[in-house]
Amino acid sequence: RFKVSGMEAFELDLDRTTAVRDVKKLAKEMCSIEPEHMRLIYNGRVLKESDTLECFQADSGMAVQVMFTAGHSGLLGGSKGQVQ
């Protein structure tokens, strides 16, 4: 089960050998967040791209949190300094 803030939870039928980078690609179709702007968190742990689902106990009923992270374009600009 996957949960995105502000959206309904969704489910994906995944094999335990699926890598997190592939999970993100599949989750994109459900939540419209690009994989490179997605961070998956399970039980307080950020899942690494190369991890597989067998690296953690996914059958405890807890949802995987899908967090949106700003991409490079979101970091451009920033705030302007005060003019004196």
N, CA and C atoms as a LAMMPS dump frame, in Angstrom:
ITEM: TIMESTEP
0
ITEM: NUMBER OF ATOMS
252
ITEM: BOX BOUNDS ff ff ff
-5.0000000000000000e+02 5.0000000000000000e+02
-5.0000000000000000e+02 5.0000000000000000e+02
-5.0000000000000000e+02 5.0000000000000000e+02
ITEM: ATOMS id mol type element x y z
1 1 1 N 0.843 -1.188 0
2 1 2 C 0 0 0
3 1 3 C 0.873 1.231 0
4 2 1 N 0.488 2.231 -0.783
5 2 2 C 1.243 3.469 -0.907
6 2 3 C 0.34 4.637 -0.547
7 3 1 N 0.889 5.605 0.139
8 3 2 C 0.113 6.763 0.577
9 3 3 C 0.838 8.035 0.182
10 4 1 N 0.114 8.917 -0.533
11 4 2 C 0.62 10.231 -0.901
12 4 3 C -0.218 11.247 -0.151
13 5 1 N 0.409 12.214 0.489
14 5 2 C -0.312 13.23 1.236
15 5 3 C -1.311 13.933 0.318
16 6 1 N -2.555 14.031 0.76
17 6 2 C -3.589 14.703 -0.002
18 6 3 C -4.27 13.843 -1.048
19 7 1 N -3.871 12.578 -1.141
20 7 2 C -4.478 11.665 -2.114
21 7 3 C -4.917 10.394 -1.407
22 8 1 N -5.754 9.629 -2.091
23 8 2 C -6.137 8.33 -1.546
24 8 3 C -4.979 7.348 -1.684
25 9 1 N -4.901 6.416 -0.764
26 9 2 C -3.869 5.369 -0.832
27 9 3 C -4.135 4.502 -2.055
28 10 1 N -3.07 3.926 -2.594
29 10 2 C -3.222 3.027 -3.729
30 10 3 C -2.344 1.806 -3.518
31 11 1 N -2.648 0.768 -4.266
32 11 2 C -1.926 -0.496 -4.148
33 11 3 C -1.236 -0.821 -5.471
34 12 1 N -0.098 -1.464 -5.379
35 12 2 C 0.614 -1.978 -6.546
36 12 3 C 0.925 -3.438 -6.282
37 13 1 N 0.731 -4.269 -7.289
38 13 2 C 1.053 -5.69 -7.175
39 13 3 C 2.515 -5.859 -7.592
40 14 1 N 3.397 -6.05 -6.615
41 14 2 C 4.84 -6.07 -6.866
42 14 3 C 5.484 -7.356 -6.374
43 15 1 N 6.51 -7.762 -7.074
44 15 2 C 7.325 -8.896 -6.644
45 15 3 C 8.332 -8.395 -5.612
46 16 1 N 8.69 -9.212 -4.647
47 16 2 C 9.622 -8.781 -3.591
48 16 3 C 11.031 -8.494 -4.116
49 17 1 N 11.335 -8.929 -5.34
50 17 2 C 12.653 -8.66 -5.907
51 17 3 C 12.674 -7.357 -6.725
52 18 1 N 11.57 -6.626 -6.731
53 18 2 C 11.487 -5.363 -7.483
54 18 3 C 12.344 -4.303 -6.813
55 19 1 N 13.161 -3.614 -7.605
56 19 2 C 14.006 -2.542 -7.076
57 19 3 C 13.165 -1.288 -6.853
58 20 1 N 13.565 -0.487 -5.869
59 20 2 C 12.843 0.738 -5.531
60 20 3 C 12.743 1.662 -6.744
61 21 1 N 13.803 1.752 -7.569
62 21 2 C 13.744 2.62 -8.758
63 21 3 C 12.619 2.185 -9.694
64 22 1 N 12.335 0.87 -9.768
65 22 2 C 11.248 0.371 -10.608
66 22 3 C 9.889 0.591 -9.94
67 23 1 N 9.851 0.511 -8.626
68 23 2 C 8.621 0.796 -7.885
69 23 3 C 8.192 2.24 -8.151
70 24 1 N 9.155 3.155 -8.156
71 24 2 C 8.849 4.565 -8.413
72 24 3 C 8.246 4.767 -9.799
73 25 1 N 8.77 4.053 -10.792
74 25 2 C 8.233 4.164 -12.153
75 25 3 C 6.791 3.684 -12.209
76 26 1 N 6.489 2.603 -11.496
77 26 2 C 5.126 2.082 -11.465
78 26 3 C 4.199 2.991 -10.66
79 27 1 N 4.712 3.551 -9.579
80 27 2 C 3.905 4.444 -8.738
81 27 3 C 3.562 5.732 -9.46
82 28 1 N 4.421 6.167 -10.368
83 28 2 C 4.172 7.406 -11.127
84 28 3 C 2.819 7.36 -11.828
85 29 1 N 2.451 6.197 -12.345
86 29 2 C 1.181 6.065 -13.053
87 29 3 C -0.018 6.254 -12.128
88 30 1 N 0.173 6.043 -10.845
89 30 2 C -0.925 6.17 -9.882
90 30 3 C -0.994 7.556 -9.239
91 31 1 N 0.157 8.23 -9.122
92 31 2 C 0.168 9.5 -8.386
93 31 3 C 0.696 10.681 -9.2
94 32 1 N 1.119 10.449 -10.437
95 32 2 C 1.587 11.512 -11.338
96 32 3 C 2.782 12.303 -10.804
97 33 1 N 3.608 11.677 -9.991
98 33 2 C 4.847 12.304 -9.525
99 33 3 C 5.988 11.627 -10.27
100 34 1 N 6.844 12.428 -10.881
101 34 2 C 7.978 11.872 -11.604
102 34 3 C 8.893 11.121 -10.637
103 35 1 N 9.422 9.97 -11.047
104 35 2 C 10.272 9.174 -10.149
105 35 3 C 11.448 9.951 -9.554
106 36 1 N 12.039 10.864 -10.329
107 36 2 C 13.179 11.623 -9.804
108 36 3 C 12.772 12.654 -8.75
109 37 1 N 11.459 12.925 -8.621
110 37 2 C 10.964 13.85 -7.606
111 37 3 C 10.253 13.102 -6.474
112 38 1 N 10.466 11.801 -6.407
113 38 2 C 9.763 10.95 -5.453
114 38 3 C 10.747 10.375 -4.433
115 39 1 N 10.341 10.406 -3.189
116 39 2 C 11.106 9.74 -2.13
117 39 3 C 10.142 8.778 -1.454
118 40 1 N 10.541 7.511 -1.335
119 40 2 C 9.708 6.503 -0.685
120 40 3 C 10.227 6.256 0.725
121 41 1 N 9.323 6.299 1.687
122 41 2 C 9.688 6.116 3.094
123 41 3 C 8.828 4.997 3.663
124 42 1 N 9.494 4.03 4.285
125 42 2 C 8.783 2.919 4.907
126 42 3 C 9.295 2.749 6.325
127 43 1 N 8.381 2.82 7.283
128 43 2 C 8.719 2.627 8.692
129 43 3 C 9.843 3.58 9.124
130 44 1 N 9.788 4.835 8.646
131 44 2 C 10.765 5.845 9.034
132 44 3 C 12.081 5.787 8.286
133 45 1 N 12.207 4.885 7.319
134 45 2 C 13.463 4.702 6.585
135 45 3 C 13.279 5.106 5.127
136 46 1 N 14.155 5.981 4.632
137 46 2 C 14.122 6.347 3.218
138 46 3 C 14.685 5.178 2.42
139 47 1 N 13.927 4.732 1.426
140 47 2 C 14.343 3.587 0.63
141 47 3 C 15.287 4.04 -0.478
142 48 1 N 16.39 3.339 -0.608
143 48 2 C 17.392 3.674 -1.622
144 48 3 C 16.994 3.08 -2.962
145 49 1 N 17.409 3.744 -4.047
146 49 2 C 17.078 3.322 -5.409
147 49 3 C 17.418 1.861 -5.664
148 50 1 N 18.569 1.416 -5.15
149 50 2 C 19.032 0.055 -5.435
150 50 3 C 18.439 -0.991 -4.495
151 51 1 N 17.735 -0.571 -3.435
152 51 2 C 17.09 -1.531 -2.535
153 51 3 C 16.013 -2.302 -3.292
154 52 1 N 15.762 -3.513 -2.846
155 52 2 C 14.612 -4.261 -3.348
156 52 3 C 13.602 -4.347 -2.216
157 53 1 N 12.401 -4.765 -2.531
158 53 2 C 11.357 -4.848 -1.51
159 53 3 C 11.669 -5.907 -0.46
160 54 1 N 12.562 -6.851 -0.784
161 54 2 C 12.92 -7.86 0.222
162 54 3 C 13.845 -7.29 1.283
163 55 1 N 14.364 -6.073 1.092
164 55 2 C 15.265 -5.444 2.062
165 55 3 C 14.53 -4.987 3.323
166 56 1 N 13.208 -4.915 3.254
167 56 2 C 12.438 -4.507 4.43
168 56 3 C 11.196 -5.368 4.531
169 57 1 N 10.57 -5.351 5.686
170 57 2 C 9.405 -6.209 5.917
171 57 3 C 8.149 -5.493 5.447
172 58 1 N 7.783 -5.706 4.207
173 58 2 C 6.652 -5.002 3.611
174 58 3 C 5.298 -5.634 3.93
175 59 1 N 5.296 -6.715 4.643
176 59 2 C 4.028 -7.375 4.907
177 59 3 C 3.455 -7.054 6.275
178 60 1 N 3.914 -5.993 6.913
179 60 2 C 3.407 -5.653 8.241
180 60 3 C 2.13 -4.822 8.169
181 61 1 N 1.666 -4.481 6.95
182 61 2 C 0.443 -3.707 6.817
183 61 3 C 0.658 -2.199 6.814
184 62 1 N 1.878 -1.757 7.047
185 62 2 C 2.166 -0.328 7.02
186 62 3 C 2.238 0.156 5.577
187 63 1 N 1.824 1.398 5.358
188 63 2 C 1.883 1.98 4.015
189 63 3 C 3.269 2.564 3.76
190 64 1 N 3.664 2.547 2.498
191 64 2 C 4.878 3.232 2.069
192 64 3 C 4.473 4.669 1.785
193 65 1 N 5.131 5.628 2.428
194 65 2 C 4.841 7.037 2.211
195 65 3 C 5.549 7.508 0.955
196 66 1 N 4.823 8.15 0.057
197 66 2 C 5.394 8.718 -1.156
198 66 3 C 5.505 10.22 -0.926
199 67 1 N 6.725 10.719 -0.898
200 67 2 C 6.965 12.142 -0.645
201 67 3 C 7.436 12.809 -1.93
202 68 1 N 6.922 14.015 -2.194
203 68 2 C 7.35 14.787 -3.348
204 68 3 C 8.555 15.618 -2.939
205 69 1 N 9.618 15.556 -3.725
206 69 2 C 10.786 16.398 -3.467
207 69 3 C 10.968 17.328 -4.655
208 70 1 N 11.269 18.577 -4.383
209 70 2 C 11.438 19.554 -5.455
210 70 3 C 12.641 19.171 -6.299
211 71 1 N 12.48 19.284 -7.583
212 71 2 C 13.575 18.992 -8.493
213 71 3 C 14.485 20.192 -8.649
214 72 1 N 15.425 20.079 -9.564
215 72 2 C 16.401 21.135 -9.807
216 72 3 C 15.712 22.456 -10.133
217 73 1 N 14.671 22.407 -10.969
218 73 2 C 13.992 23.645 -11.356
219 73 3 C 13.277 24.271 -10.163
220 74 1 N 12.882 23.447 -9.194
221 74 2 C 12.234 23.978 -7.997
222 74 3 C 13.207 24.697 -7.092
223 75 1 N 14.494 24.429 -7.258
224 75 2 C 15.498 25.052 -6.405
225 75 3 C 16.077 26.326 -7.025
226 76 1 N 15.81 26.556 -8.305
227 76 2 C 16.343 27.734 -8.951
228 76 3 C 15.614 28.983 -8.463
229 77 1 N 16.304 30.092 -8.452
230 77 2 C 15.672 31.36 -8.068
231 77 3 C 15.866 31.647 -6.603
232 78 1 N 15.161 30.948 -5.769
233 78 2 C 15.279 31.19 -4.331
234 78 3 C 14.743 32.549 -3.942
235 79 1 N 15.085 33.001 -2.773
236 79 2 C 14.613 34.31 -2.341
237 79 3 C 15.627 35.374 -2.712
238 80 1 N 15.128 36.58 -2.867
239 80 2 C 15.998 37.697 -3.216
240 80 3 C 16.436 38.388 -1.935
241 81 1 N 17.66 38.813 -1.924
242 81 2 C 18.156 39.553 -0.763
243 81 3 C 17.486 40.903 -0.663
244 82 1 N 17.521 41.49 0.502
245 82 2 C 16.919 42.797 0.687
246 82 3 C 17.805 43.883 0.092
247 83 1 N 17.165 44.817 -0.588
248 83 2 C 17.882 45.946 -1.173
249 83 3 C 17.862 47.076 -0.166
250 84 1 N 19.04 47.633 0.107
251 84 2 C 19.076 48.72 1.093
252 84 3 C 19.558 49.99 0.489
